[in-house]
Amino acid sequence: MGNCYEANLRLFLEMTAAGQDVVLCHGIVVAPSYYKHMKPGTQYMHCWVEANSEEHGKTVHDYSDRLDGTPEYTWHLLELFEETMNPRFVVRMGLEEVQYHIMTKEFYGAWDLHPEHKRCGR
């Protein structure tokens, strides 16, 4: 599909270096009805960044390339993301855990951090 694992890992590291309060998330989400490239209701593995700030509260930042290769960055309030994408089996990681997986796995993800992740399409 896209490169959400690589793109959001890089985004997470940039936001961390800038001192923002962020976690990198791997989980299963559900394609909403407005997706044109996937049947609505399809479950798939995804990666995103969750941030917490005084200005915006809890937000989701999502960066990856579209199917045509053009980059796309979006951010939403966490509540809206949860309502639209219905994330499940989410693993949230801070910098130390992310660095551990980068060093031991030597690829961007998915890292199959939850048993349900192995059963879901990429």
C-alpha positions as CSV (number, residue, x, y, z in Angstrom):
1,M,0.0,0.0,0.0
2,G,2.0,2.9,1.3
3,N,5.0,3.7,3.4
4,C,3.3,4.6,6.7
5,Y,5.8,2.8,8.9
6,E,8.9,4.5,7.5
7,A,7.2,7.9,7.1
8,N,5.7,8.0,10.5
9,L,8.8,6.7,12.2
10,R,10.7,9.6,10.7
11,L,8.0,12.0,11.7
12,F,8.0,10.6,15.3
13,L,11.8,11.0,15.5
14,E,11.6,14.6,14.1
15,M,8.8,15.5,16.6
16,T,10.7,13.9,19.5
17,A,13.9,15.8,18.6
18,A,11.8,19.0,18.6
19,G,10.7,18.2,22.2
20,Q,7.1,17.3,21.5
21,D,5.2,14.8,23.7
22,V,4.6,12.0,21.2
23,V,4.3,8.2,20.9
24,L,4.6,6.0,17.8
25,C,1.6,3.7,17.3
26,H,1.2,0.4,15.5
27,G,-2.3,-0.9,15.3
28,I,-5.2,-2.2,13.2
29,V,-7.6,0.3,11.7
30,V,-10.7,0.1,9.6
31,A,-11.0,1.8,6.2
32,P,-13.7,4.6,6.4
33,S,-16.3,5.0,3.7
34,Y,-14.5,7.9,2.0
35,Y,-11.5,5.8,1.1
36,K,-11.3,5.3,-2.7
37,H,-8.5,2.8,-2.8
38,M,-9.9,0.3,-0.3
39,K,-13.3,-1.2,0.4
40,P,-14.9,0.5,3.4
41,G,-14.7,-1.6,6.6
42,T,-11.5,-3.4,5.5
43,Q,-9.1,-3.9,8.4
44,Y,-5.4,-3.2,7.9
45,M,-2.2,-2.6,9.8
46,H,-1.2,1.0,10.1
47,C,1.3,3.3,11.8
48,W,0.7,6.8,13.1
49,V,2.0,9.3,15.7
50,E,-0.1,10.5,18.6
51,A,0.8,13.8,20.2
52,N,-0.3,15.7,23.3
53,S,0.0,19.5,23.5
54,E,-1.5,22.3,25.5
55,E,-2.5,24.1,22.3
56,H,-4.3,21.2,20.5
57,G,-4.8,18.5,23.1
58,K,-4.5,14.9,21.9
59,T,-3.9,14.6,18.2
60,V,-3.0,12.0,15.5
61,H,-0.4,12.8,12.9
62,D,-0.3,10.6,9.8
63,Y,2.3,10.9,7.1
64,S,2.8,8.5,4.1
65,D,2.8,8.4,0.3
66,R,-0.4,8.1,-1.6
67,L,-0.8,5.3,-4.1
68,D,0.4,7.6,-6.9
69,G,3.6,8.3,-4.9
70,T,2.8,11.9,-3.7
71,P,3.3,12.6,0.0
72,E,0.4,13.2,2.2
73,Y,0.3,14.5,5.7
74,T,-2.8,14.8,7.8
75,W,-3.5,15.4,11.5
76,H,-6.8,15.0,13.4
77,L,-8.0,15.3,16.9
78,L,-7.5,11.8,18.5
79,E,-11.2,11.6,19.2
80,L,-12.1,12.0,15.5
81,F,-9.4,9.5,14.5
82,E,-10.8,6.9,16.9
83,E,-14.4,7.5,15.7
84,T,-13.4,7.3,12.0
85,M,-10.7,4.6,11.9
86,N,-11.7,2.5,14.9
87,P,-8.1,1.6,16.0
88,R,-7.7,-1.7,17.8
89,F,-4.8,-3.6,19.3
90,V,-2.8,-0.4,19.4
91,V,0.8,-0.6,20.7
92,R,2.0,2.9,21.8
93,M,5.8,3.3,22.0
94,G,8.1,6.0,23.4
95,L,11.6,6.8,22.1
96,E,13.4,4.1,24.0
97,E,11.1,1.3,22.8
98,V,11.2,2.6,19.2
99,Q,15.0,2.7,19.3
100,Y,15.1,-0.9,20.6
101,H,12.9,-2.1,17.7
102,I,14.9,-0.2,15.1
103,M,18.1,-1.8,16.4
104,T,16.8,-5.3,16.8
105,K,14.4,-5.6,13.8
106,E,16.5,-3.4,11.4
107,F,13.4,-2.4,9.4
108,Y,10.6,0.2,9.8
109,G,7.7,-2.1,10.6
110,A,5.3,-3.6,11.0
111,W,6.9,-5.2,14.0
112,D,4.1,-7.6,14.9
113,L,4.0,-6.3,18.5
114,H,0.5,-7.8,19.3
115,P,-0.7,-11.3,18.3
116,E,-3.6,-9.8,16.3
117,H,-1.2,-7.8,14.1
118,K,0.1,-11.0,12.5
119,R,-3.5,-12.0,11.4
120,C,-4.2,-8.7,9.7
121,G,-3.3,-7.6,6.2
122,R,-0.7,-5.0,5.6
